[in-house]
Amino acid sequence: MEISKQQERIEYIVEGGRKLAGSISPSGNKNAALPIIAASLLTDQIVELSNVPRISDVEALLELVSSVGAEIAWIGPNTLRIHARVLAPNDLDPGLCAHIRASILLAGPMLARCGEVTLPPPGGDVIGRRRLDTHFLALRALGASISVNGTYVFRAHNLTGADVFLDEPSVTATENALCAAVAARGVTVLRNCASEPHVQDLAHFLIALGAQIEGIGTNCMTIHGGRPLRGTAHRIGPDHIEVASFISLAAVTRSELRIREAGVIHLRSTLMGFERLGIRCRIEGDDLVVPASQSLKIEPDFGGHVPKIEDQPWPAFPADAMSIALVAATQCDGMVLMFEKMFESRMFFTDKLISMGARIVLCDPHRAVVSGPTKLRAARVESPDIRAGIAMLIAALGADGTSRINNAQQIERGYERIDERINALGARITRVPARA
């Protein structure tokens, strides 16, 4: 699909209160697919990527990649071929860059291949300030010059390895620094770097290209740069945030679901968070089973104190799962404090859950107290961002009556054919153009 600057606005009409059953598989991790697509520009050889989610954020990045000269072809339903034989630092479409935050991921690879790139400001979810300073500081440490005047202009005649301490463990800054370090001459040590599953996936992809990287999965990686890079085939790993979404979906609808090939190796902190809400899963091989008969009783801290679920850098509970866990908490017996530390606007969607009957006190932009269980009722609501959007969809599926979710195209930026896949479990979600 082609992404227009004004993306089609759609609504979901959701019939709530239906029991679900069956199996569902998570899509490829969007947050791995995006940096890996960008990193495919590092080599002039053919790259084949499988398990790539067909979502609007991916399509927007592919348009940007194509605009600088890469040849792009879908050779299967979720299999992509990229051949960046020749690249040119062409002007990037400001509208497409404003559509997704992932446009910033082109900085490292384009510096490596072309020595320069001009990036319009990136977009993405409106969940608070999302600073780019860590990208600039890391790339500058590797030899790039950066000027900011409405657009971001990166130039580097020679990238050189360095000892780089990131001022925050930013995922996308780590990914940009990784790509630049792979092309830089000499050894780079990245300290205080992110280590999320998608960062690990990117690092394994870079190794498949011919890079040498040590310390994957830790907050200190060593990159031996300047090695020749080849083509490769790589499979994108499962999206652990989609897995969290399906756990919450099963709990809120009181349904038994099997999540196939869930990538359980990366789920320990996620499962611990849901267990605090009384939601327990059964691991069967690489599948995750969420039973229908759950206690859904929030587990207090020792001494009877109100427990807390808080996000922190990996391997702690992921920030992108906070909205998803919060909607599950509305259906659990007890009280819990949800503490979202990273983004100062992410919790503002709770007013929509309150309009559906949830008992939530928003203490400040980062903290909300949830008291449950409450019976949710249908409402007309709007999806402000990807994760709040899927939380609203889960709430609507568990509510009495028929809800309308406006701005649902936001959900589809991160979840492939989510209406079709959940309908296959017994839901009734109708996708329609938004009313004028």
N, C-alpha and C positions, 0 to 999 in steps of 0.2 A: 504494500500500500504506500501511496505517496503522502507525505505529511505536508499539509498546507500551513501557512503562517497562522491562520485562524482555524484551529482544529475543529472538526465537526462536534457540535455539542449534542450529547445524548442523555437520555434518562433511562433508568431501570425502574420497571414496575414490578414490585416484589410481593408475592403472596406469602405471608408469614405463617408460622405455626405448623409447618409440615415436617414430619419425621423424614430424615435422610438415611440412606444406607448404601453401602457399596465401597468401592475402591477408587482412589484418585491419586494421580502422580503429580508431584511438583514439577513445574517447568524448570528449564535451566535458569540459573541465577542471573537475574538482570544486571546486578551489580558486579558480576564477573564478566558477563558478555560485553558490556560497554567498554571497559578498559582493554579487554582482549582484542576487540575489534580495532580500537585505536592503536594498540601495540602491533597489530598486523602490518602497519605502515613501516615498521622498523626493517623489514626484509623486502627485497625485490623479488622474492620467490613466492610461489603459490601457497596460500594458507587455506585449509579447510576446517571449518568449525561446525560441530554438530551439537544438538540439543540447545540451539539458540532460540530464545523466546521471540515469537513474532508479535512484538508490542510496539507501540508508537515511539517510545524512546529509542529503541533499536533502529527503527526505520529512519528516524530523524538523524541519528548519528551516521547511518549508512549514506544518507544524502550528502552529509558534510564530507565524509571520506571520499565519496565519488567525485565531489566537486574539486578535490585537489589532485585528481588523476587516477585514483585506484579503480580497478575494474571489479565490479560487484556482481555476483550472481547467486540466486537461491537455486541450489541443485537438488533440493529435497524439501519436504515440509518445514523442517527446522535445521537444515544444513546449508551452510553459507560458504561460498568460495570468494576469497579476496586475493587480488593480485596487484600489488602496488609496484608495478614494474618501473614506472616513472612518476615522480611527484613534483608538483609545483606549488609554491606557497601562495595560492590564489586567495582572493578575498573571500572570506566565509560569510554565508548568508546570515545577517543579524537576526532575522526572524526565526531561523532554525536554531541558532545558538540560544536565543531567548526561550525556546521551547524546552530545552533540556540543560541540566547542569553538566552533563557528561561531555559537552563540547570542550570544557577545559582540559579534558584528558588528551586532547590532540597536541598540547604544548610540548610535552616530552618527546613523543615520536617524531613530530614535525621538525623540532630543533635538531634531532639526531639525523634526519634524512636531508633536510633542506637548509639547515643553519638559521632559519628564521620562520616566524609565523605570527600573523596578526589575528587576534581573537576578539570578537565582540563580547560584551559581558554575557556570561552564561545565565540560564534561567533555572527552572526546576521548581520544586515544591516551595510554597511560601510558609515555612515553618519556623522562621526566625532568621537572624543574620547568619550568613554562611560565608565566612571570611576566606579570602584567597591568599592571604599573606604567607601561609606556610608553603604553598606552591612556589611563590616568588622567591622566598628565602632559600628554599632547597635548590631550585634551578640556578639561582645566582651563585650558590656555593659550588656548583659544578661548572661554572664558567659562563653562564648566560647573562646577558644584560636585559633589563626589563624597563620599559617605559609605559606609563599609564596616562592616557589622555582621551577618555571616552572609550577607547579600545585598549587592549593589552598587546604590546609589541614585544616579542621575545626574539633575541638574536644571540647566536653563539658561533664563533668561528671555530673554536675547539672546545669540546666538552672534556673536562679532566676530572678524574676521580678525586674524592675528598672525603674527609670525616665529617658527616652531616648529622647534626642533632636537630630533629624536627621540633618546633616549639609547641606542637600539639600532635597527638597520634591521628592525624587526619588520614582517612582512607584514600581519597582521591589524590592528595598531595604525596602520599607514600607511593601510589601507583605511577604518578608522573615522574617522581624521583627515580623509581625503579627503571622505567623505560629509558630515561636519560642516562642513568648510570650504566646500563647495559651497553650503550654506545660510547660512553666516555672512555678515554685512555686511562688505564691504571685501575687501582682498587678504590672502591667506594664503600664506606661503612655507614649505613643508615641506622641511626639510633632514635629511640622513642617513636618507632614507626608502627603503623597499624598492622594487625595480624589476622583480620577477619577472614572467613573462608574464601571470600572473593579475592582478597589480596593474595592468599595462598594459591588460588587457582591461576591468577595472572603470573605469579612467579614460576609455577610449574609449566605454564605455556612458554614463558621466556626461555626456560631451560630446554624445552623441546625445540625451540628455534636455534639453540646452540649456546645460550648464555650459561655462565657459571655463577650460581647464587647459593649462599650458605645461610642457615638460620631461618629458613622458612617456617612460619608459625610462631616465631618469637618477635620481640620488639627490637631486635638488633639483627640486621641482615648485612652480609658482606657480598658485594658484587665485584667480580673480576671482569672489568669492562674491555671493550674493544675487540671482542672475539667475532669472527665471521658468523653471520646468521643465515640460516637456510629456511626453506619452507617446512611445513609440518601439518599434521592433522591433530586436532585436539577436541575433546568433548567437554562442554561446559558442565560443571557440577550442579546438583540440585539446589534450588533456592530455599535456604533454611527459614527465610521469613514467610514464604508460602506455606511451609510445613507448619509454622506457628499459627498462621491464619486458619489452616484446616483443623488444628487442635481446638482453637477457639470456636470455630464453626460447629464442630461436633458437640462441644460442651454446651453451647448456647441453645442448640436445637435438640439436645438430649438424644443424640444419635450415635450409633456405632459406625465409625469410619476406619478404613484401612488406608494408610498413606504409604504408597509403594515407593521403594527406592528413595527413602527419605534422607539418606546421608546422615545416619544416626551418629556418626563419629563427631559431628559438629553440633550436636543438640544438647549437650549436657547442661549448660546454663539455662537454655530455654526450657527444658523439662523441669529443672529445679524451680524456675519461676512459676510455672503452671501448677506444680505440686503444692506450692504455697497456697494456691487458690483451691486446693482439693481436687485438681484435675490430674489424673494419673494415666499414663500411657504404658502400653506393653510393647516391648521390642521383640520382634520376631525376624531374625536375620537382619536385613537392611530395611524391613518394613516397620512401620509404627502403627499400632492399633489403639484407637481411642475408644474404650468401652462406653456403651450407652448408660450403664448403671454406675454413676459416679456419685461420690458423697457431696461434691461441690461445696465443701465446708472449708472456709479459710482457716489456715493453721496459724494460731497466734504465736508470737515469740514467747520464749520462756518467761514465766511470771505473768502470763496473760496479756502482755503488751500488744498493741496494734502492730501487725507486721508491715513490712515495707518491701515493695518491688521497685528497684531502681536500675537504671541503665548505666553502664560503664563501658570503657573500651574492652574489646574482645580480650579474653574469653568470657567476660561477664555478660549479663543479660543484654541483648542487643537493643539499641535505641529504636530501631524500626519496628520492633515487636511491642513497644509500649502501648500504642493505641489499641492494638489487637488484644493484649492481655487485659487492658482496662475494660473493654466491652464484655469480656468473659467474666470479669469480677462482678459486674452488675447482676449476674445470675448465681453468685455464690453466697453462701450463708456466712455472714460476718462482716468485718470491716478491714480495709487494707488501705495503706497510703501508697499511691503511685507517684514516684519521684522521677521526673524526666529532666535530666541535667543538661542535655546538650542544646536543645532548641527552645527558645523562649515563647514560641507561638504554637507549638505542636498540641498543647493541651486545650486550646481554645475550642476545639470541636466538641468538647463535653457538653456545651449548651444544647447541642442537637440530641444527644442521648438523654439529657434531662427532659427535653420536650417529649421524649418517647416514654417517660415514666421512671427513668433511672434516678437513684438517689446518689448524687455526686456533689461534693462541695469543692469548688475550685479555690484552693487556698491562695495561690499566686500563680504566675505563668508557668511554674515548673512542678507544682505539687497539687494533687487532687486526692481527696478521701472518698472512697467508694464504699457504700453500705448496701448489702444485698441480703437475700435476693429480692428483686422487684419484677413485677410483671410488665413487660414492655408492650406498648401499643403502637399501632401503625401511625406514621406521620409522613409529611412531605419534608424532606431534608435535602441538604446539598453536600457534595463531597468537596472539601477544601484542598485535599492532597491525597496522594496514593494510599497511605496507610490509614489515615482517618476515613478515607472512602471505603476501604475494605471493612473497617470496623463498623461503619454505618450499614453496609450490606449484610454483615453478620447479624447485627441488631435487628434489621428488618426481617431477616429469615426466621428469627426467634420470636418476633412480635405477633400479637393478635391483629389480624386485618391486613390490608394491602397498603404498602408504602410506596412512595415515589422518591427516587434518589436522583436529584438533578446534578449536573456537572459530572456525570459518571464516566466521561471520557478520561477524567483524572485517574480513575481506577485502572483503566485499560493501558495507561502509560507503564504500569508495572505488572499487570496480571493478564496473561494471554487467554483469550476466549473464556473468561472466568464465568460468564453467564452460562455458556454451553456446558462447561465442565461440571458446574454445581447442579445444573438442571439434570444432568445424567445421574445424579445421586437421588433425584426425586424432588428437587426444588422447582419452583415456578418463578422464573425471572424473565421478564419480557424487555427486550432492548428496543427503544423507540427514539426517533429524533426528538430533541428537546422542543417544547412549545415556545413559540416566538414570544 
